[in-house]
Amino acid sequence: MSDTNPFLALSPAAVDVLDDMADAWSDKDRHGELVNEQGYGPKKLAASNELHTLIRAAWKVRVGYRNVEDDDA
């Protein structure tokens, strides 16, 4: 994994949306849906986990627990 997080360049709202999407895909992974319904194998599962890690790190920096709807950014 590169030291640069490409998601840090996005707006807080975009990062928040991506975090919601990554969480939904993690739920699908926990329930076996990525493997059984999407045909994911070990490489795609690892890539999904890598993306979720990057998105979560960007979320912590760009969003935290604030409501992005209340921000001007």
mmCIF file of the N, C-alpha and C atoms, coordinates in Angstrom:
data_MODEL
# 
_entry.id   MODEL 
# 
loop_
_atom_site.group_PDB 
_atom_site.id 
_atom_site.type_symbol 
_atom_site.label_atom_id 
_atom_site.label_alt_id 
_atom_site.label_comp_id 
_atom_site.label_asym_id 
_atom_site.label_entity_id 
_atom_site.label_seq_id 
_atom_site.pdbx_PDB_ins_code 
_atom_site.Cartn_x 
_atom_site.Cartn_y 
_atom_site.Cartn_z 
_atom_site.occupancy 
_atom_site.B_iso_or_equiv 
_atom_site.pdbx_formal_charge 
_atom_site.auth_seq_id 
_atom_site.auth_comp_id 
_atom_site.auth_asym_id 
_atom_site.auth_atom_id 
_atom_site.pdbx_PDB_model_num 
ATOM 1   N N  . MET A 1 1  ? 0.839   -1.175  0.000  1.00 0.00 ? 1  MET A N  1 
ATOM 2   C CA . MET A 1 1  ? 0.000   0.000   0.000  1.00 0.00 ? 1  MET A CA 1 
ATOM 3   C C  . MET A 1 1  ? 0.884   1.239   0.000  1.00 0.00 ? 1  MET A C  1 
ATOM 4   N N  . SER A 1 2  ? 0.527   2.205   -0.802 1.00 0.00 ? 2  SER A N  1 
ATOM 5   C CA . SER A 1 2  ? 1.280   3.443   -0.899 1.00 0.00 ? 2  SER A CA 1 
ATOM 6   C C  . SER A 1 2  ? 1.089   4.281   0.361  1.00 0.00 ? 2  SER A C  1 
ATOM 7   N N  . ASP A 1 3  ? 2.038   5.171   0.609  1.00 0.00 ? 3  ASP A N  1 
ATOM 8   C CA . ASP A 1 3  ? 1.925   6.051   1.765  1.00 0.00 ? 3  ASP A CA 1 
ATOM 9   C C  . ASP A 1 3  ? 0.927   7.172   1.525  1.00 0.00 ? 3  ASP A C  1 
ATOM 10  N N  . THR A 1 4  ? 0.550   7.398   0.281  1.00 0.00 ? 4  THR A N  1 
ATOM 11  C CA . THR A 1 4  ? -0.377  8.469   -0.058 1.00 0.00 ? 4  THR A CA 1 
ATOM 12  C C  . THR A 1 4  ? -1.804  7.931   -0.082 1.00 0.00 ? 4  THR A C  1 
ATOM 13  N N  . ASN A 1 5  ? -2.677  8.646   0.601  1.00 0.00 ? 5  ASN A N  1 
ATOM 14  C CA . ASN A 1 5  ? -4.082  8.260   0.618  1.00 0.00 ? 5  ASN A CA 1 
ATOM 15  C C  . ASN A 1 5  ? -4.826  9.156   -0.375 1.00 0.00 ? 5  ASN A C  1 
ATOM 16  N N  . PRO A 1 6  ? -5.266  8.605   -1.505 1.00 0.00 ? 6  PRO A N  1 
ATOM 17  C CA . PRO A 1 6  ? -5.912  9.436   -2.527 1.00 0.00 ? 6  PRO A CA 1 
ATOM 18  C C  . PRO A 1 6  ? -7.250  10.016  -2.068 1.00 0.00 ? 6  PRO A C  1 
ATOM 19  N N  . PHE A 1 7  ? -7.840  9.456   -1.048 1.00 0.00 ? 7  PHE A N  1 
ATOM 20  C CA . PHE A 1 7  ? -9.135  9.924   -0.581 1.00 0.00 ? 7  PHE A CA 1 
ATOM 21  C C  . PHE A 1 7  ? -9.043  11.201  0.261  1.00 0.00 ? 7  PHE A C  1 
ATOM 22  N N  . LEU A 1 8  ? -7.833  11.543  0.722  1.00 0.00 ? 8  LEU A N  1 
ATOM 23  C CA . LEU A 1 8  ? -7.659  12.758  1.511  1.00 0.00 ? 8  LEU A CA 1 
ATOM 24  C C  . LEU A 1 8  ? -7.906  14.018  0.694  1.00 0.00 ? 8  LEU A C  1 
ATOM 25  N N  . ALA A 1 9  ? -7.802  13.937  -0.618 1.00 0.00 ? 9  ALA A N  1 
ATOM 26  C CA . ALA A 1 9  ? -8.010  15.106  -1.478 1.00 0.00 ? 9  ALA A CA 1 
ATOM 27  C C  . ALA A 1 9  ? -9.490  15.415  -1.683 1.00 0.00 ? 9  ALA A C  1 
ATOM 28  N N  . LEU A 1 10 ? -10.359 14.501  -1.315 1.00 0.00 ? 10 LEU A N  1 
ATOM 29  C CA . LEU A 1 10 ? -11.796 14.689  -1.513 1.00 0.00 ? 10 LEU A CA 1 
ATOM 30  C C  . LEU A 1 10 ? -12.409 15.567  -0.430 1.00 0.00 ? 10 LEU A C  1 
ATOM 31  N N  . SER A 1 11 ? -13.570 16.094  -0.733 1.00 0.00 ? 11 SER A N  1 
ATOM 32  C CA . SER A 1 11 ? -14.290 16.899  0.254  1.00 0.00 ? 11 SER A CA 1 
ATOM 33  C C  . SER A 1 11 ? -14.738 16.001  1.409  1.00 0.00 ? 11 SER A C  1 
ATOM 34  N N  . PRO A 1 12 ? -14.979 16.597  2.570  1.00 0.00 ? 12 PRO A N  1 
ATOM 35  C CA . PRO A 1 12 ? -15.489 15.799  3.687  1.00 0.00 ? 12 PRO A CA 1 
ATOM 36  C C  . PRO A 1 12 ? -16.776 15.049  3.336  1.00 0.00 ? 12 PRO A C  1 
ATOM 37  N N  . ALA A 1 13 ? -17.668 15.688  2.592  1.00 0.00 ? 13 ALA A N  1 
ATOM 38  C CA . ALA A 1 13 ? -18.920 15.027  2.216  1.00 0.00 ? 13 ALA A CA 1 
ATOM 39  C C  . ALA A 1 13 ? -18.658 13.807  1.343  1.00 0.00 ? 13 ALA A C  1 
ATOM 40  N N  . ALA A 1 14 ? -17.726 13.921  0.389  1.00 0.00 ? 14 ALA A N  1 
ATOM 41  C CA . ALA A 1 14 ? -17.405 12.790  -0.487 1.00 0.00 ? 14 ALA A CA 1 
ATOM 42  C C  . ALA A 1 14 ? -16.802 11.646  0.318  1.00 0.00 ? 14 ALA A C  1 
ATOM 43  N N  . VAL A 1 15 ? -15.921 11.973  1.248  1.00 0.00 ? 15 VAL A N  1 
ATOM 44  C CA . VAL A 1 15 ? -15.312 10.943  2.091  1.00 0.00 ? 15 VAL A CA 1 
ATOM 45  C C  . VAL A 1 15 ? -16.373 10.278  2.964  1.00 0.00 ? 15 VAL A C  1 
ATOM 46  N N  . ASP A 1 16 ? -17.316 11.064  3.469  1.00 0.00 ? 16 ASP A N  1 
ATOM 47  C CA . ASP A 1 16 ? -18.379 10.515  4.301  1.00 0.00 ? 16 ASP A CA 1 
ATOM 48  C C  . ASP A 1 16 ? -19.248 9.534   3.507  1.00 0.00 ? 16 ASP A C  1 
ATOM 49  N N  . VAL A 1 17 ? -19.558 9.892   2.265  1.00 0.00 ? 17 VAL A N  1 
ATOM 50  C CA . VAL A 1 17 ? -20.345 8.994   1.402  1.00 0.00 ? 17 VAL A CA 1 
ATOM 51  C C  . VAL A 1 17 ? -19.560 7.711   1.126  1.00 0.00 ? 17 VAL A C  1 
ATOM 52  N N  . LEU A 1 18 ? -18.283 7.849   0.787  1.00 0.00 ? 18 LEU A N  1 
ATOM 53  C CA . LEU A 1 18 ? -17.461 6.664   0.536  1.00 0.00 ? 18 LEU A CA 1 
ATOM 54  C C  . LEU A 1 18 ? -17.377 5.776   1.774  1.00 0.00 ? 18 LEU A C  1 
ATOM 55  N N  . ASP A 1 19 ? -17.291 6.384   2.949  1.00 0.00 ? 19 ASP A N  1 
ATOM 56  C CA . ASP A 1 19 ? -17.234 5.606   4.185  1.00 0.00 ? 19 ASP A CA 1 
ATOM 57  C C  . ASP A 1 19 ? -18.519 4.810   4.378  1.00 0.00 ? 19 ASP A C  1 
ATOM 58  N N  . ASP A 1 20 ? -19.658 5.442   4.098  1.00 0.00 ? 20 ASP A N  1 
ATOM 59  C CA . ASP A 1 20 ? -20.935 4.720   4.185  1.00 0.00 ? 20 ASP A CA 1 
ATOM 60  C C  . ASP A 1 20 ? -20.963 3.542   3.208  1.00 0.00 ? 20 ASP A C  1 
ATOM 61  N N  . MET A 1 21 ? -20.475 3.772   2.003  1.00 0.00 ? 21 MET A N  1 
ATOM 62  C CA . MET A 1 21 ? -20.462 2.713   0.988  1.00 0.00 ? 21 MET A CA 1 
ATOM 63  C C  . MET A 1 21 ? -19.521 1.579   1.403  1.00 0.00 ? 21 MET A C  1 
ATOM 64  N N  . ALA A 1 22 ? -18.347 1.939   1.905  1.00 0.00 ? 22 ALA A N  1 
ATOM 65  C CA . ALA A 1 22 ? -17.387 0.915   2.336  1.00 0.00 ? 22 ALA A CA 1 
ATOM 66  C C  . ALA A 1 22 ? -17.940 0.108   3.509  1.00 0.00 ? 22 ALA A C  1 
ATOM 67  N N  . ASP A 1 23 ? -18.635 0.783   4.418  1.00 0.00 ? 23 ASP A N  1 
ATOM 68  C CA . ASP A 1 23 ? -19.255 0.060   5.533  1.00 0.00 ? 23 ASP A CA 1 
ATOM 69  C C  . ASP A 1 23 ? -20.303 -0.932  5.031  1.00 0.00 ? 23 ASP A C  1 
ATOM 70  N N  . ALA A 1 24 ? -21.080 -0.525  4.030  1.00 0.00 ? 24 ALA A N  1 
ATOM 71  C CA . ALA A 1 24 ? -22.102 -1.418  3.465  1.00 0.00 ? 24 ALA A CA 1 
ATOM 72  C C  . ALA A 1 24 ? -21.449 -2.642  2.836  1.00 0.00 ? 24 ALA A C  1 
ATOM 73  N N  . TRP A 1 25 ? -20.332 -2.434  2.126  1.00 0.00 ? 25 TRP A N  1 
ATOM 74  C CA . TRP A 1 25 ? -19.636 -3.561  1.512  1.00 0.00 ? 25 TRP A CA 1 
ATOM 75  C C  . TRP A 1 25 ? -18.996 -4.453  2.566  1.00 0.00 ? 25 TRP A C  1 
ATOM 76  N N  . SER A 1 26 ? -18.532 -3.866  3.664  1.00 0.00 ? 26 SER A N  1 
ATOM 77  C CA . SER A 1 26 ? -17.980 -4.683  4.751  1.00 0.00 ? 26 SER A CA 1 
ATOM 78  C C  . SER A 1 26 ? -19.065 -5.556  5.364  1.00 0.00 ? 26 SER A C  1 
ATOM 79  N N  . ASP A 1 27 ? -20.266 -4.999  5.501  1.00 0.00 ? 27 ASP A N  1 
ATOM 80  C CA . ASP A 1 27 ? -21.393 -5.800  5.991  1.00 0.00 ? 27 ASP A CA 1 
ATOM 81  C C  . ASP A 1 27 ? -21.670 -6.964  5.045  1.00 0.00 ? 27 ASP A C  1 
ATOM 82  N N  . LYS A 1 28 ? -21.634 -6.699  3.737  1.00 0.00 ? 28 LYS A N  1 
ATOM 83  C CA . LYS A 1 28 ? -21.844 -7.770  2.753  1.00 0.00 ? 28 LYS A CA 1 
ATOM 84  C C  . LYS A 1 28 ? -20.758 -8.839  2.897  1.00 0.00 ? 28 LYS A C  1 
ATOM 85  N N  . ASP A 1 29 ? -19.521 -8.411  3.144  1.00 0.00 ? 29 ASP A N  1 
ATOM 86  C CA . ASP A 1 29 ? -18.424 -9.357  3.313  1.00 0.00 ? 29 ASP A CA 1 
ATOM 87  C C  . ASP A 1 29 ? -18.657 -10.224 4.551  1.00 0.00 ? 29 ASP A C  1 
ATOM 88  N N  . ARG A 1 30 ? -19.060 -9.599  5.654  1.00 0.00 ? 30 ARG A N  1 
ATOM 89  C CA . ARG A 1 30 ? -19.306 -10.353 6.896  1.00 0.00 ? 30 ARG A CA 1 
ATOM 90  C C  . ARG A 1 30 ? -20.403 -11.403 6.726  1.00 0.00 ? 30 ARG A C  1 
ATOM 91  N N  . HIS A 1 31 ? -21.361 -11.124 5.858  1.00 0.00 ? 31 HIS A N  1 
ATOM 92  C CA . HIS A 1 31 ? -22.472 -12.050 5.632  1.00 0.00 ? 31 HIS A CA 1 
ATOM 93  C C  . HIS A 1 31 ? -22.211 -13.006 4.466  1.00 0.00 ? 31 HIS A C  1 
ATOM 94  N N  . GLY A 1 32 ? -21.010 -12.953 3.898  1.00 0.00 ? 32 GLY A N  1 
ATOM 95  C CA . GLY A 1 32 ? -20.654 -13.853 2.816  1.00 0.00 ? 32 GLY A CA 1 
ATOM 96  C C  . GLY A 1 32 ? -21.220 -13.475 1.463  1.00 0.00 ? 32 GLY A C  1 
ATOM 97  N N  . GLU A 1 33 ? -21.834 -12.304 1.365  1.00 0.00 ? 33 GLU A N  1 
ATOM 98  C CA . GLU A 1 33 ? -22.473 -11.910 0.118  1.00 0.00 ? 33 GLU A CA 1 
ATOM 99  C C  . GLU A 1 33 ? -21.479 -11.563 -0.989 1.00 0.00 ? 33 GLU A C  1 
ATOM 100 N N  . LEU A 1 34 ? -20.316 -11.021 -0.631 1.00 0.00 ? 34 LEU A N  1 
ATOM 101 C CA . LEU A 1 34 ? -19.343 -10.678 -1.671 1.00 0.00 ? 34 LEU A CA 1 
ATOM 102 C C  . LEU A 1 34 ? -18.836 -11.931 -2.376 1.00 0.00 ? 34 LEU A C  1 
ATOM 103 N N  . VAL A 1 35 ? -18.649 -12.990 -1.622 1.00 0.00 ? 35 VAL A N  1 
ATOM 104 C CA . VAL A 1 35 ? -18.176 -14.243 -2.207 1.00 0.00 ? 35 VAL A CA 1 
ATOM 105 C C  . VAL A 1 35 ? -19.311 -14.959 -2.931 1.00 0.00 ? 35 VAL A C  1 
ATOM 106 N N  . ASN A 1 36 ? -20.435 -15.112 -2.265 1.00 0.00 ? 36 ASN A N  1 
ATOM 107 C CA . ASN A 1 36 ? -21.533 -15.914 -2.803 1.00 0.00 ? 36 ASN A CA 1 
ATOM 108 C C  . ASN A 1 36 ? -22.335 -15.222 -3.901 1.00 0.00 ? 36 ASN A C  1 
ATOM 109 N N  . GLU A 1 37 ? -22.554 -13.903 -3.768 1.00 0.00 ? 37 GLU A N  1 
ATOM 110 C CA . GLU A 1 37 ? -23.406 -13.208 -4.732 1.00 0.00 ? 37 GLU A CA 1 
ATOM 111 C C  . GLU A 1 37 ? -22.619 -12.390 -5.751 1.00 0.00 ? 37 GLU A C  1 
ATOM 112 N N  . GLN A 1 38 ? -21.473 -11.875 -5.351 1.00 0.00 ? 38 GLN A N  1 
ATOM 113 C CA . GLN A 1 38 ? -20.680 -11.036 -6.254 1.00 0.00 ? 38 GLN A CA 1 
ATOM 114 C C  . GLN A 1 38 ? -19.518 -11.805 -6.890 1.00 0.00 ? 38 GLN A C  1 
ATOM 115 N N  . GLY A 1 39 ? -19.267 -13.005 -6.421 1.00 0.00 ? 39 GLY A N  1 
ATOM 116 C CA . GLY A 1 39 ? -18.185 -13.819 -6.983 1.00 0.00 ? 39 GLY A CA 1 
ATOM 117 C C  . GLY A 1 39 ? -16.790 -13.353 -6.596 1.00 0.00 ? 39 GLY A C  1 
ATOM 118 N N  . TYR A 1 40 ? -16.674 -12.664 -5.475 1.00 0.00 ? 40 TYR A N  1 
ATOM 119 C CA . TYR A 1 40 ? -15.367 -12.180 -5.042 1.00 0.00 ? 40 TYR A CA 1 
ATOM 120 C C  . TYR A 1 40 ? -14.498 -13.335 -4.586 1.00 0.00 ? 40 TYR A C  1 
ATOM 121 N N  . GLY A 1 41 ? -13.219 -13.249 -4.947 1.00 0.00 ? 41 GLY A N  1 
ATOM 122 C CA . GLY A 1 41 ? -12.211 -14.187 -4.494 1.00 0.00 ? 41 GLY A CA 1 
ATOM 123 C C  . GLY A 1 41 ? -11.259 -13.474 -3.551 1.00 0.00 ? 41 GLY A C  1 
ATOM 124 N N  . PRO A 1 42 ? -10.171 -14.120 -3.194 1.00 0.00 ? 42 PRO A N  1 
ATOM 125 C CA . PRO A 1 42 ? -9.246  -13.546 -2.207 1.00 0.00 ? 42 PRO A CA 1 
ATOM 126 C C  . PRO A 1 42 ? -8.638  -12.207 -2.624 1.00 0.00 ? 42 PRO A C  1 
ATOM 127 N N  . LYS A 1 43 ? -8.343  -12.028 -3.915 1.00 0.00 ? 43 LYS A N  1 
ATOM 128 C CA . LYS A 1 43 ? -7.730  -10.767 -4.358 1.00 0.00 ? 43 LYS A CA 1 
ATOM 129 C C  . LYS A 1 43 ? -8.713  -9.604  -4.255 1.00 0.00 ? 43 LYS A C  1 
ATOM 130 N N  . LYS A 1 44 ? -9.946  -9.824  -4.663 1.00 0.00 ? 44 LYS A N  1 
ATOM 131 C CA . LYS A 1 44 ? -10.940 -8.753  -4.572 1.00 0.00 ? 44 LYS A CA 1 
ATOM 132 C C  . LYS A 1 44 ? -11.306 -8.462  -3.122 1.00 0.00 ? 44 LYS A C  1 
ATOM 133 N N  . LEU A 1 45 ? -11.359 -9.493  -2.290 1.00 0.00 ? 45 LEU A N  1 
ATOM 134 C CA . LEU A 1 45 ? -11.628 -9.264  -0.868 1.00 0.00 ? 45 LEU A CA 1 
ATOM 135 C C  . LEU A 1 45 ? -10.505 -8.454  -0.228 1.00 0.00 ? 45 LEU A C  1 
ATOM 136 N N  . ALA A 1 46 ? -9.270  -8.768  -0.580 1.00 0.00 ? 46 ALA A N  1 
ATOM 137 C CA . ALA A 1 46 ? -8.125  -8.013  -0.051 1.00 0.00 ? 46 ALA A CA 1 
ATOM 138 C C  . ALA A 1 46 ? -8.167  -6.569  -0.547 1.00 0.00 ? 46 ALA A C  1 
ATOM 139 N N  . ALA A 1 47 ? -8.521  -6.372  -1.811 1.00 0.00 ? 47 ALA A N  1 
ATOM 140 C CA . ALA A 1 47 ? -8.624  -5.020  -2.362 1.00 0.00 ? 47 ALA A CA 1 
ATOM 141 C C  . ALA A 1 47 ? -9.738  -4.242  -1.676 1.00 0.00 ? 47 ALA A C  1 
ATOM 142 N N  . SER A 1 48 ? -10.863 -4.895  -1.426 1.00 0.00 ? 48 SER A N  1 
ATOM 143 C CA . SER A 1 48 ? -11.972 -4.244  -0.725 1.00 0.00 ? 48 SER A CA 1 
ATOM 144 C C  . SER A 1 48 ? -11.543 -3.824  0.679  1.00 0.00 ? 48 SER A C  1 
ATOM 145 N N  . ASN A 1 49 ? -10.829 -4.681  1.367  1.00 0.00 ? 49 ASN A N  1 
ATOM 146 C CA . ASN A 1 49 ? -10.332 -4.353  2.708  1.00 0.00 ? 49 ASN A CA 1 
ATOM 147 C C  . ASN A 1 49 ? -9.318  -3.215  2.668  1.00 0.00 ? 49 ASN A C  1 
ATOM 148 N N  . GLU A 1 50 ? -8.466  -3.215  1.647  1.00 0.00 ? 50 GLU A N  1 
ATOM 149 C CA . GLU A 1 50 ? -7.481  -2.139  1.487  1.00 0.00 ? 50 GLU A CA 1 
ATOM 150 C C  . GLU A 1 50 ? -8.191  -0.798  1.267  1.00 0.00 ? 50 GLU A C  1 
ATOM 151 N N  . LEU A 1 51 ? -9.182  -0.797  0.394  1.00 0.00 ? 51 LEU A N  1 
ATOM 152 C CA . LEU A 1 51 ? -9.945  0.429   0.146  1.00 0.00 ? 51 LEU A CA 1 
ATOM 153 C C  . LEU A 1 51 ? -10.648 0.906   1.408  1.00 0.00 ? 51 LEU A C  1 
ATOM 154 N N  . HIS A 1 52 ? -11.252 -0.029  2.126  1.00 0.00 ? 52 HIS A N  1 
ATOM 155 C CA . HIS A 1 52 ? -11.956 0.351   3.354  1.00 0.00 ? 52 HIS A CA 1 
ATOM 156 C C  . HIS A 1 52 ? -11.001 0.967   4.359  1.00 0.00 ? 52 HIS A C  1 
ATOM 157 N N  . THR A 1 53 ? -9.805  0.435   4.463  1.00 0.00 ? 53 THR A N  1 
ATOM 158 C CA . THR A 1 53 ? -8.799  0.974   5.379  1.00 0.00 ? 53 THR A CA 1 
ATOM 159 C C  . THR A 1 53 ? -8.418  2.405   4.994  1.00 0.00 ? 53 THR A C  1 
ATOM 160 N N  . LEU A 1 54 ? -8.191  2.639   3.699  1.00 0.00 ? 54 LEU A N  1 
ATOM 161 C CA . LEU A 1 54 ? -7.843  3.983   3.226  1.00 0.00 ? 54 LEU A CA 1 
ATOM 162 C C  . LEU A 1 54 ? -8.992  4.963   3.430  1.00 0.00 ? 54 LEU A C  1 
ATOM 163 N N  . ILE A 1 55 ? -10.200 4.509   3.122  1.00 0.00 ? 55 ILE A N  1 
ATOM 164 C CA . ILE A 1 55 ? -11.368 5.376   3.268  1.00 0.00 ? 55 ILE A CA 1 
ATOM 165 C C  . ILE A 1 55 ? -11.588 5.709   4.735  1.00 0.00 ? 55 ILE A C  1 
ATOM 166 N N  . ARG A 1 56 ? -11.456 4.729   5.615  1.00 0.00 ? 56 ARG A N  1 
ATOM 167 C CA . ARG A 1 56 ? -11.645 4.969   7.052  1.00 0.00 ? 56 ARG A CA 1 
ATOM 168 C C  . ARG A 1 56 ? -10.598 5.951   7.569  1.00 0.00 ? 56 ARG A C  1 
ATOM 169 N N  . ALA A 1 57 ? -9.356  5.822   7.116  1.00 0.00 ? 57 ALA A N  1 
ATOM 170 C CA . ALA A 1 57 ? -8.302  6.748   7.545  1.00 0.00 ? 57 ALA A CA 1 
ATOM 171 C C  . ALA A 1 57 ? -8.621  8.169   7.071  1.00 0.00 ? 57 ALA A C  1 
ATOM 172 N N  . ALA A 1 58 ? -9.088  8.313   5.837  1.00 0.00 ? 58 ALA A N  1 
ATOM 173 C CA . ALA A 1 58 ? -9.466  9.630   5.319  1.00 0.00 ? 58 ALA A CA 1 
ATOM 174 C C  . ALA A 1 58 ? -10.661 10.181  6.077  1.00 0.00 ? 58 ALA A C  1 
ATOM 175 N N  . TRP A 1 59 ? -11.590 9.310   6.431  1.00 0.00 ? 59 TRP A N  1 
ATOM 176 C CA . TRP A 1 59 ? -12.774 9.740   7.180  1.00 0.00 ? 59 TRP A CA 1 
ATOM 177 C C  . TRP A 1 59 ? -12.364 10.331  8.527  1.00 0.00 ? 59 TRP A C  1 
ATOM 178 N N  . LYS A 1 60 ? -11.413 9.667   9.197  1.00 0.00 ? 60 LYS A N  1 
ATOM 179 C CA . LYS A 1 60 ? -10.971 10.150  10.507 1.00 0.00 ? 60 LYS A CA 1 
ATOM 180 C C  . LYS A 1 60 ? -10.357 11.545  10.407 1.00 0.00 ? 60 LYS A C  1 
ATOM 181 N N  . VAL A 1 61 ? -9.637  11.810  9.303  1.00 0.00 ? 61 VAL A N  1 
ATOM 182 C CA . VAL A 1 61 ? -8.976  13.101  9.111  1.00 0.00 ? 61 VAL A CA 1 
ATOM 183 C C  . VAL A 1 61 ? -9.959  14.156  8.603  1.00 0.00 ? 61 VAL A C  1 
ATOM 184 N N  . ARG A 1 62 ? -10.752 13.821  7.606  1.00 0.00 ? 62 ARG A N  1 
ATOM 185 C CA . ARG A 1 62 ? -11.596 14.805  6.912  1.00 0.00 ? 62 ARG A CA 1 
ATOM 186 C C  . ARG A 1 62 ? -12.978 14.994  7.536  1.00 0.00 ? 62 ARG A C  1 
ATOM 187 N N  . VAL A 1 63 ? -13.497 13.984  8.242  1.00 0.00 ? 63 VAL A N  1 
ATOM 188 C CA . VAL A 1 63 ? -14.871 14.057  8.732  1.00 0.00 ? 63 VAL A CA 1 
ATOM 189 C C  . VAL A 1 63 ? -14.933 13.953  10.252 1.00 0.00 ? 63 VAL A C  1 
ATOM 190 N N  . GLY A 1 64 ? -14.385 12.894  10.800 1.00 0.00 ? 64 GLY A N  1 
ATOM 191 C CA . GLY A 1 64 ? -14.559 12.643  12.218 1.00 0.00 ? 64 GLY A CA 1 
ATOM 192 C C  . GLY A 1 64 ? -16.024 12.335  12.478 1.00 0.00 ? 64 GLY A C  1 
ATOM 193 N N  . TYR A 1 65 ? -16.565 12.879  13.528 1.00 0.00 ? 65 TYR A N  1 
ATOM 194 C CA . TYR A 1 65 ? -17.965 12.602  13.850 1.00 0.00 ? 65 TYR A CA 1 
ATOM 195 C C  . TYR A 1 65 ? -18.867 13.805  13.600 1.00 0.00 ? 65 TYR A C  1 
ATOM 196 N N  . ARG A 1 66 ? -18.341 14.796  12.871 1.00 0.00 ? 66 ARG A N  1 
ATOM 197 C CA . ARG A 1 66 ? -19.181 15.966  12.620 1.00 0.00 ? 66 ARG A CA 1 
ATOM 198 C C  . ARG A 1 66 ? -20.140 15.698  11.467 1.00 0.00 ? 66 ARG A C  1 
ATOM 199 N N  . ASN A 1 67 ? -21.168 16.482  11.406 1.00 0.00 ? 67 ASN A N  1 
ATOM 200 C CA . ASN A 1 67 ? -22.170 16.362  10.343 1.00 0.00 ? 67 ASN A CA 1 
ATOM 201 C C  . ASN A 1 67 ? -21.698 17.198  9.164  1.00 0.00 ? 67 ASN A C  1 
ATOM 202 N N  . VAL A 1 68 ? -21.341 16.540  8.053  1.00 0.00 ? 68 VAL A N  1 
ATOM 203 C CA . VAL A 1 68 ? -20.828 17.271  6.889  1.00 0.00 ? 68 VAL A CA 1 
ATOM 204 C C  . VAL A 1 68 ? -21.906 18.155  6.270  1.00 0.00 ? 68 VAL A C  1 
ATOM 205 N N  . GLU A 1 69 ? -23.162 17.884  6.532  1.00 0.00 ? 69 GLU A N  1 
ATOM 206 C CA . GLU A 1 69 ? -24.238 18.732  6.019  1.00 0.00 ? 69 GLU A CA 1 
ATOM 207 C C  . GLU A 1 69 ? -24.210 20.121  6.663  1.00 0.00 ? 69 GLU A C  1 
ATOM 208 N N  . ASP A 1 70 ? -23.600 20.210  7.838  1.00 0.00 ? 70 ASP A N  1 
ATOM 209 C CA . ASP A 1 70 ? -23.525 21.487  8.536  1.00 0.00 ? 70 ASP A CA 1 
ATOM 210 C C  . ASP A 1 70 ? -22.284 22.298  8.167  1.00 0.00 ? 70 ASP A C  1 
ATOM 211 N N  . ASP A 1 71 ? -21.345 21.687  7.427  1.00 0.00 ? 71 ASP A N  1 
ATOM 212 C CA . ASP A 1 71 ? -20.096 22.354  7.049  1.00 0.00 ? 71 ASP A CA 1 
ATOM 213 C C  . ASP A 1 71 ? -20.251 23.126  5.755  1.00 0.00 ? 71 ASP A C  1 
ATOM 214 N N  . ASP A 1 72 ? -19.400 24.126  5.571  1.00 0.00 ? 72 ASP A N  1 
ATOM 215 C CA . ASP A 1 72 ? -19.375 24.892  4.320  1.00 0.00 ? 72 ASP A CA 1 
ATOM 216 C C  . ASP A 1 72 ? -18.477 24.258  3.272  1.00 0.00 ? 72 ASP A C  1 
ATOM 217 N N  . ALA A 1 73 ? -17.660 23.288  3.667  1.00 0.00 ? 73 ALA A N  1 
ATOM 218 C CA . ALA A 1 73 ? -16.697 22.660  2.737  1.00 0.00 ? 73 ALA A CA 1 
ATOM 219 C C  . ALA A 1 73 ? -17.384 21.766  1.740  1.00 0.00 ? 73 ALA A C  1 
# 
